[in-house]
Amino acid sequence: MVLVWVGVALLGGMGAVLRFVVDGAVASRRKRDFPYGTMVINISGALVLGFLAGLALGGRAMLLAGTATVGAYTTFSTWMFETERLAEERQSWAAAVNVVVSLVLGVAAAAVGRLIGANL
């Protein structure tokens, strides 16, 4: 059990660092007023989590790969905060686009990932 906790801590830390790196890379290429980095992170995380589900990982493997790594990589709270910030700045159209595009592409990415994982 101790090894599982250590694995969660290490893999979760790796997921969080990867989120920081990806967000920085995307932000350096795009205007900062729209949260492209968070969108890329959450959609790619949905793809990976769908893939892992398609592989039918169970137990500790899914805990480590899905919950620890992908869970630390993706970020619901930042997505909601950035959407609220857009709305507060009276960028209602951008806030709505952030919600709709993130949801539609996120669900589609999870479905594609699951399909790919199930067919391996």
Backbone as a printed PyTorch tensor [residue, N CA C, xyz], in Angstrom:
tensor([[[  0.8110,  -1.1920,   0.0000],
         [  0.0000,   0.0000,   0.0000],
         [  0.8610,   1.2650,   0.0000]],

        [[  1.9900,   1.2170,   0.6850],
         [  2.8840,   2.3720,   0.7160],
         [  3.3970,   2.6710,  -0.6890]],

        [[  3.7150,   1.6350,  -1.4650],
         [  4.1970,   1.8490,  -2.8310],
         [  3.1350,   2.5060,  -3.7010]],

        [[  1.8850,   2.1740,  -3.4760],
         [  0.8010,   2.8040,  -4.2350],
         [  0.7410,   4.2940,  -3.9050]],

        [[  0.8190,   4.6350,  -2.6350],
         [  0.8070,   6.0450,  -2.2340],
         [  2.0020,   6.7990,  -2.8190]],

        [[  3.1650,   6.1750,  -2.8080],
         [  4.3560,   6.7950,  -3.3910],
         [  4.1550,   6.9810,  -4.8920]],

        [[  3.5890,   5.9590,  -5.5450],
         [  3.2960,   6.0570,  -6.9700],
         [  2.3220,   7.1760,  -7.2850]],

        [[  1.2660,   7.2950,  -6.4800],
         [  0.2890,   8.3770,  -6.6730],
         [  0.9760,   9.7320,  -6.5310]],

        [[  1.8060,   9.8760,  -5.5150],
         [  2.4970,  11.1470,  -5.2910],
         [  3.4440,  11.4780,  -6.4500]],

        [[  4.2360,  10.5060,  -6.8660],
         [  5.2010,  10.7560,  -7.9430],
         [  4.5110,  11.0000,  -9.2840]],

        [[  3.5590,  10.1460,  -9.6410],
         [  2.8750,  10.2900, -10.9220],
         [  1.9700,  11.5190, -10.9380]],

        [[  1.3450,  11.8050,  -9.8030],
         [  0.5560,  13.0260,  -9.7070],
         [  1.4230,  14.2620,  -9.8700]],

        [[  2.5920,  14.2300,  -9.2690],
         [  3.5270,  15.3330,  -9.4330],
         [  3.9740,  15.4970, -10.8730]],

        [[  4.2120,  14.3770, -11.5390],
         [  4.5960,  14.4280, -12.9500],
         [  3.4650,  15.0080, -13.7940]],

        [[  2.2240,  14.6060, -13.5080],
         [  1.0830,  15.1390, -14.2450],
         [  0.9510,  16.6410, -14.0560]],

        [[  1.1410,  17.1000, -12.8340],
         [  1.0450,  18.5340, -12.5450],
         [  2.1530,  19.3150, -13.2380]],

        [[  3.3590,  18.7870, -13.2350],
         [  4.4800,  19.4600, -13.9110],
         [  4.2210,  19.5000, -15.4210]],

        [[  3.7210,  18.4000, -15.9720],
         [  3.4100,  18.3690, -17.4000],
         [  2.3390,  19.4030, -17.7450]],

        [[  1.3380,  19.5530, -16.8780],
         [  0.3030,  20.5800, -17.0950],
         [  0.9520,  21.9620, -17.1450]],

        [[  1.8460,  22.2450, -16.2340],
         [  2.5440,  23.5300, -16.1850],
         [  3.3340,  23.7700, -17.4730]],

        [[  4.0270,  22.7440, -17.9460],
         [  4.8450,  22.8560, -19.1610],
         [  3.9650,  23.0690, -20.3910]],

        [[  2.9080,  22.2710, -20.5240],
         [  2.0240,  22.3960, -21.6900],
         [  1.3370,  23.7520, -21.6900]],

        [[  0.8260,  24.1790, -20.5480],
         [  0.1650,  25.4780, -20.4730],
         [  1.1270,  26.5940, -20.8670]],

        [[  2.3380,  26.5330, -20.3910],
         [  3.3320,  27.5440, -20.7430],
         [  3.6630,  27.5330, -22.2240]],

        [[  3.7760,  26.3460, -22.8130],
         [  4.0870,  26.2430, -24.2400],
         [  2.9500,  26.8020, -25.0910]],

        [[  1.7260,  26.4890, -24.7250],
         [  0.5760,  26.9880, -25.4830],
         [  0.4330,  28.4910, -25.2830]],

        [[  0.5610,  28.9530, -24.0630],
         [  0.4130,  30.3780, -23.7600],
         [  1.4660,  31.2210, -24.4770]],

        [[  2.6540,  30.6790, -24.6830],
         [  3.7040,  31.4450, -25.3510],
         [  3.4210,  31.6240, -26.8420]],

        [[  2.5010,  30.8220, -27.3740],
         [  2.1720,  30.8900, -28.7910],
         [  0.8330,  31.5650, -29.0700]],

        [[  0.0500,  31.8110, -28.0300],
         [ -1.2980,  32.3690, -28.1860],
         [ -1.4720,  33.5910, -27.3080]],

        [[ -2.4760,  34.3990, -27.6700],
         [ -2.8280,  35.5160, -26.8040],
         [ -3.3080,  34.9690, -25.4720]],

        [[ -3.0210,  35.6530, -24.4070],
         [ -3.3260,  35.1530, -23.0670],
         [ -4.7580,  35.4450, -22.6130]],

        [[ -5.5180,  36.2510, -23.3620],
         [ -6.8550,  36.5830, -22.8880],
         [ -7.8300,  35.4140, -22.9860]],

        [[ -7.5570,  34.4220, -23.8250],
         [ -8.3840,  33.2290, -23.8900],
         [ -7.5510,  32.0560, -23.3780]],

        [[ -8.1310,  31.1910, -22.5380],
         [ -7.3530,  30.1130, -21.9020],
         [ -7.1310,  28.8860, -22.8000]],

        [[ -6.3780,  29.0940, -23.8800],
         [ -6.0970,  27.9890, -24.8030],
         [ -5.3430,  26.8540, -24.1150]],

        [[ -4.4090,  27.1950, -23.2450],
         [ -3.6140,  26.1660, -22.5790],
         [ -4.4680,  25.2000, -21.7810]],

        [[ -5.3810,  25.7350, -21.0020],
         [ -6.2690,  24.8790, -20.2070],
         [ -7.1370,  24.0280, -21.1080]],

        [[ -7.6010,  24.6010, -22.2210],
         [ -8.4290,  23.8360, -23.1510],
         [ -7.6340,  22.6690, -23.7480]],

        [[ -6.4140,  22.9400, -24.1790],
         [ -5.5640,  21.8880, -24.7510],
         [ -5.2980,  20.7980, -23.7090]],

        [[ -5.0060,  21.2080, -22.4980],
         [ -4.7200,  20.2570, -21.4230],
         [ -5.9260,  19.3650, -21.1410]],

        [[ -7.0850,  19.9610, -20.9840],
         [ -8.2680,  19.1750, -20.6300],
         [ -8.7180,  18.2590, -21.7620]],

        [[ -8.6140,  18.7160, -23.0050],
         [ -9.0150,  17.8660, -24.1330],
         [ -8.0150,  16.7260, -24.3190]],

        [[ -6.7240,  17.0210, -24.2310],
         [ -5.7400,  15.9410, -24.3640],
         [ -5.8330,  14.9680, -23.1880]],

        [[ -6.1390,  15.4810, -22.0010],
         [ -6.3310,  14.6000, -20.8470],
         [ -7.5410,  13.6970, -21.0190]],

        [[ -8.6190,  14.2260, -21.5950],
         [ -9.8050,  13.4090, -21.8640],
         [ -9.4750,  12.3070, -22.8570]],

        [[ -8.6670,  12.6240, -23.8690],
         [ -8.2440,  11.6200, -24.8490],
         [ -7.4580,  10.5030, -24.1640]],

        [[ -6.5040,  10.8760, -23.3270],
         [ -5.6770,   9.8830, -22.6350],
         [ -6.5130,   9.0460, -21.6630]],

        [[ -7.3900,   9.6910, -20.9100],
         [ -8.2170,   8.9470, -19.9610],
         [ -9.1650,   8.0020, -20.6950]],

        [[ -9.7280,   8.4520, -21.8160],
         [-10.5480,   7.5630, -22.6330],
         [ -9.7480,   6.3770, -23.1390]],

        [[ -8.5180,   6.6410, -23.5590],
         [ -7.6280,   5.5710, -24.0260],
         [ -7.3830,   4.5420, -22.9200]],

        [[ -7.0900,   5.0250, -21.7300],
         [ -6.8520,   4.1220, -20.5980],
         [ -8.1090,   3.3050, -20.2750]],

        [[ -9.2640,   3.9330, -20.3400],
         [-10.5190,   3.2180, -20.1020],
         [-10.7460,   2.1710, -21.1870]],

        [[-10.4140,   2.5180, -22.4220],
         [-10.5470,   1.5600, -23.5210],
         [ -9.6360,   0.3660, -23.3580]],

        [[ -8.4920,   0.5680, -22.7490],
         [ -7.5810,  -0.5480, -22.4660],
         [ -8.1180,  -1.4380, -21.3540]],

        [[ -9.1490,  -0.9490, -20.6840],
         [ -9.7850,  -1.6670, -19.5690],
         [ -8.8030,  -1.9100, -18.4300]],

        [[ -8.0070,  -0.8830, -18.1370],
         [ -7.1280,  -0.9750, -16.9750],
         [ -7.9980,  -1.0620, -15.7310]],

        [[ -7.5460,  -1.7730, -14.7860],
         [ -8.3110,  -1.8850, -13.5530],
         [ -7.4410,  -1.6830, -12.3410]],

        [[ -8.0900,  -1.5650, -11.2170],
         [ -7.4160,  -1.5060,  -9.9210],
         [ -6.3470,  -0.4590,  -9.8170]],

        [[ -5.1880,  -0.9170,  -9.3940],
         [ -4.0770,   0.0080,  -9.1250],
         [ -3.5260,   0.6430, -10.3950]],

        [[ -3.5730,  -0.0670, -11.5110],
         [ -3.0590,   0.5020, -12.7560],
         [ -3.8750,   1.7260, -13.1550]],

        [[ -5.1970,   1.6230, -13.0510],
         [ -6.0450,   2.7660, -13.3990],
         [ -5.9060,   3.8780, -12.3620]],

        [[ -5.7340,   3.5030, -11.1060],
         [ -5.5170,   4.4990, -10.0530],
         [ -4.2610,   5.3120, -10.3510]],

        [[ -3.1830,   4.6310, -10.7030],
         [ -1.9160,   5.3160, -10.9430],
         [ -1.9230,   6.0880, -12.2590]],

        [[ -2.3790,   5.4420, -13.3250],
         [ -2.3440,   6.0950, -14.6330],
         [ -3.4530,   7.1350, -14.7870]],

        [[ -4.6550,   6.7540, -14.4080],
         [ -5.8010,   7.6350, -14.6150],
         [ -5.9650,   8.6820, -13.5510]],

        [[ -6.1520,   8.2500, -12.3230],
         [ -6.4340,   9.1830, -11.2410],
         [ -5.2240,  10.0330, -10.8970]],

        [[ -4.0790,   9.4120, -10.7020],
         [ -2.8970,  10.1730, -10.2750],
         [ -2.3390,  11.0250, -11.4100]],

        [[ -1.9840,  10.3990, -12.5170],
         [ -1.2930,  11.1180, -13.5810],
         [ -2.2290,  12.0420, -14.3570]],

        [[ -3.2790,  11.4650, -14.9490],
         [ -4.1850,  12.2810, -15.7700],
         [ -5.0010,  13.2290, -14.8890]],

        [[ -5.3810,  12.7700, -13.7080],
         [ -6.1250,  13.6310, -12.7980],
         [ -5.3410,  14.8610, -12.3760]],

        [[ -4.0470,  14.7090, -12.1850],
         [ -3.2100,  15.8560, -11.8250],
         [ -2.8920,  16.7250, -13.0420]],

        [[ -2.9060,  16.1180, -14.2080],
         [ -2.6330,  16.8520, -15.4530],
         [ -3.8140,  17.7420, -15.8380]],

        [[ -5.0180,  17.2190, -15.7760],
         [ -6.1990,  17.9920, -16.1650],
         [ -6.6410,  18.8920, -15.0260]],

        [[ -7.5070,  19.8560, -15.3510],
         [ -7.8540,  20.8250, -14.3230],
         [ -9.2380,  21.4170, -14.5220]],

        [[-10.1990,  20.8930, -13.8140],
         [-11.5620,  21.4040, -13.8440],
         [-11.6390,  22.7690, -13.1710]],

        [[-10.9870,  22.9210, -12.0530],
         [-11.0860,  24.1720, -11.2940],
         [-10.5080,  25.3530, -12.0670]],

        [[ -9.3880,  25.1650, -12.7320],
         [ -8.8160,  26.2470, -13.5260],
         [ -9.7270,  26.5890, -14.6920]],

        [[-10.3020,  25.5780, -15.3250],
         [-11.2440,  25.7990, -16.4300],
         [-12.4200,  26.6600, -15.9690]],

        [[-12.9820,  26.3310, -14.8080],
         [-14.1140,  27.0990, -14.2970],
         [-13.6960,  28.5090, -13.8970]],

        [[-12.5360,  28.6320, -13.2740],
         [-12.0480,  29.9570, -12.8590],
         [-11.7990,  30.8500, -14.0740]],

        [[-11.1680,  30.2860, -15.1010],
         [-10.8850,  31.0840, -16.2950],
         [-12.1730,  31.4570, -17.0300]],

        [[-13.1530,  30.5710, -17.0160],
         [-14.4490,  30.8920, -17.6230],
         [-15.1220,  32.0230, -16.8580]],

        [[-15.0890,  31.9550, -15.5410],
         [-15.6620,  33.0110, -14.7070],
         [-14.9360,  34.3340, -14.9460]],

        [[-13.6210,  34.2820, -15.0950],
         [-12.8330,  35.4950, -15.3590],
         [-13.2480,  36.1270, -16.6810]],

        [[-13.4370,  35.3090, -17.7020],
         [-13.8890,  35.8290, -18.9920],
         [-15.2460,  36.5140, -18.8500]],

        [[-16.1570,  35.8800, -18.1320],
         [-17.4910,  36.4640, -17.9340],
         [-17.4010,  37.7580, -17.1370]],

        [[-16.5670,  37.7570, -16.1090],
         [-16.3920,  38.9570, -15.2850],
         [-15.8220,  40.1170, -16.0970]],

        [[-14.9780,  39.8050, -17.0530],
         [-14.3930,  40.8270, -17.9250],
         [-15.3200,  41.1670, -19.0960]],

        [[-16.5460,  40.7200, -19.0040],
         [-17.5780,  40.9710, -20.0240],
         [-17.2230,  40.3830, -21.3810]],

        [[-16.5070,  39.2850, -21.3580],
         [-16.2070,  38.5420, -22.5740],
         [-17.1310,  37.3260, -22.6110]],

        [[-18.4210,  37.5990, -22.6310],
         [-19.4300,  36.5400, -22.5390],
         [-19.3140,  35.5390, -23.6810]],

        [[-19.0500,  36.0250, -24.8670],
         [-18.9170,  35.1300, -26.0180],
         [-17.7290,  34.1760, -25.8060]],

        [[-16.6050,  34.6950, -25.3730],
         [-15.4280,  33.8610, -25.1250],
         [-15.6920,  32.8590, -24.0020]],

        [[-16.4100,  33.2780, -22.9570],
         [-16.7470,  32.3680, -21.8560],
         [-17.6270,  31.2300, -22.3570]],

        [[-18.6230,  31.5670, -23.1670],
         [-19.5170,  30.5340, -23.7140],
         [-18.7580,  29.5860, -24.6360]],

        [[-17.8890,  30.1340, -25.4770],
         [-17.0760,  29.2960, -26.3660],
         [-16.1950,  28.3650, -25.5470]],

        [[-15.6060,  28.8770, -24.4830],
         [-14.7490,  28.0550, -23.6340],
         [-15.5110,  26.8650, -23.0550]],

        [[-16.7270,  27.0980, -22.6000],
         [-17.5290,  26.0110, -22.0300],
         [-17.9530,  25.0280, -23.1020]],

        [[-18.5510,  25.5240, -24.1730],
         [-19.1140,  24.6390, -25.1990],
         [-18.0240,  23.8520, -25.9210]],

        [[-16.9810,  24.5270, -26.3700],
         [-15.9110,  23.8460, -27.1030],
         [-15.1980,  22.8400, -26.2060]],

        [[-14.9210,  23.2230, -24.9690],
         [-14.2590,  22.2990, -24.0440],
         [-15.1000,  21.0480, -23.8060]],

        [[-16.3930,  21.2290, -23.6120],
         [-17.2680,  20.0790, -23.3740],
         [-17.3950,  19.1950, -24.6120]],

        [[-17.6800,  19.8030, -25.7440],
         [-17.8800,  19.0150, -26.9670],
         [-16.6030,  18.2840, -27.3640]],

        [[-15.4910,  19.0020, -27.4250],
         [-14.2340,  18.3630, -27.8140],
         [-13.7240,  17.4060, -26.7450]],

        [[-13.9680,  17.7230, -25.4810],
         [-13.5480,  16.8300, -24.4110],
         [-14.2700,  15.4910, -24.4580]],

        [[-15.5830,  15.5220, -24.6440],
         [-16.3510,  14.2740, -24.7470],
         [-15.9470,  13.5100, -26.0060]],

        [[-15.7700,  14.2260, -27.1100],
         [-15.3460,  13.5660, -28.3500],
         [-13.9570,  12.9410, -28.1870]],

        [[-13.0450,  13.6600, -27.5390],
         [-11.6910,  13.1320, -27.3240],
         [-11.7230,  11.8840, -26.4450]],

        [[-12.5520,  11.9000, -25.4080],
         [-12.6680,  10.7190, -24.5460],
         [-13.2080,   9.5320, -25.3380]],

        [[-14.1860,   9.7670, -26.1990],
         [-14.7630,   8.6820, -27.0080],
         [-13.7310,   8.1360, -27.9950]],

        [[-12.9850,   9.0230, -28.6360],
         [-11.9390,   8.5830, -29.5770],
         [-10.8550,   7.8050, -28.8320]],

        [[-10.4230,   8.3150, -27.6950],
         [ -9.4230,   7.6080, -26.9040],
         [ -9.8910,   6.2320, -26.4810]],

        [[-11.1410,   6.1430, -26.0530],
         [-11.6810,   4.8610, -25.6400],
         [-11.7350,   3.8850, -26.8130]],

        [[-12.1320,   4.3700, -27.9750],
         [-12.1880,   3.5360, -29.1670],
         [-10.8050,   3.0220, -29.5520]],

        [[ -9.8290,   3.9060, -29.5070],
         [ -8.4470,   3.4980, -29.8280],
         [ -7.9640,   2.4680, -28.8080]],

        [[ -8.1420,   2.7460, -27.5350],
         [ -7.6870,   1.8130, -26.5010],
         [ -8.3730,   0.4550, -26.5820]],

        [[ -9.6480,   0.4470, -26.8960],
         [-10.3940,  -0.8110, -26.9840],
         [ -9.9880,  -1.6600, -28.1770]],

        [[ -9.4100,  -1.0160, -29.1890],
         [ -9.0450,  -1.7490, -30.3950],
         [ -7.5700,  -2.1390, -30.4310]],

        [[ -6.8760,  -1.9580, -29.3500],
         [ -5.4630,  -2.3900, -29.2910],
         [ -5.3530,  -3.7860, -28.7230]]])
